[in-house]
């Protein structure tokens, strides 16, 4: 969807911050998940990860709430 809105020559300018945040969060999430799994249980670690993934989408919905149409 982003690729259809952004001009091809500057698509990498938009993709780099997303990749930086995604790959930067992995080294933080792995030890956090291991700690929750060791201290609580594996089931608690999986539920924590699932809820975290669902909450990660909330900012997208907040931003898209003001958009009524997508001008392409």
C-alpha positions in Angstrom: 0.0 0.0 0.0 2.8 2.4 0.8 4.5 1.7 -2.5 1.4 2.7 -4.4 1.3 6.1 -2.7 5.0 7.0 -2.6 6.9 7.9 -5.7 9.3 5.1 -6.6 12.5 7.2 -6.3 12.0 8.0 -2.7 10.4 4.8 -1.5 13.6 3.8 0.3 13.4 7.0 2.4 10.2 5.8 3.8 11.2 2.1 4.2 14.5 2.7 6.1 12.9 4.0 9.3 10.4 1.2 9.4 13.1 -1.4 8.9 15.3 0.3 11.6 12.5 0.2 14.1 11.5 -3.4 13.3 15.0 -4.8 13.4 15.9 -2.6 16.4 13.1 -4.0 18.5 14.0 -7.6 17.9 17.1 -7.6 20.2 15.0 -6.0 22.9 12.0 -8.3 22.6 14.0 -11.6 22.6 15.5 -11.2 26.1 12.2 -9.7 27.4 10.3 -12.7 26.1 12.9 -15.0 27.6 12.7 -13.3 30.9 8.8 -13.5 31.0 9.0 -17.2 29.9 11.5 -18.1 32.6 9.9 -16.1 35.4 6.2 -16.7 34.7 5.6 -19.4 32.1 5.9 -20.0 28.4 2.2 -19.5 28.0 2.4 -16.1 29.7 5.3 -15.1 27.3 3.3 -16.1 24.3 0.2 -14.2 25.5 2.4 -11.2 26.2 3.8 -11.3 22.7 0.3 -11.7 21.2 -1.1 -8.7 23.1 2.0 -6.7 22.2 1.5 -7.4 18.5 -2.1 -6.4 18.7 -1.3 -3.2 20.5 1.4 -2.3 17.9 -1.4 -1.8 15.4 -3.3 0.8 17.6 -1.2 3.8 16.4 -1.9 2.9 12.8 -5.7 3.0 13.5 -5.3 6.3 15.3 -3.5 7.9 12.3 -5.9 6.4 9.8 -8.9 7.5 11.8 -8.7 11.0 10.4 -8.3 9.8 6.8 -11.7 9.4 5.1 -10.3 8.7 1.6 -7.1 7.5 0.2 -6.1 9.8 -2.7 -4.1 7.7 -5.2 
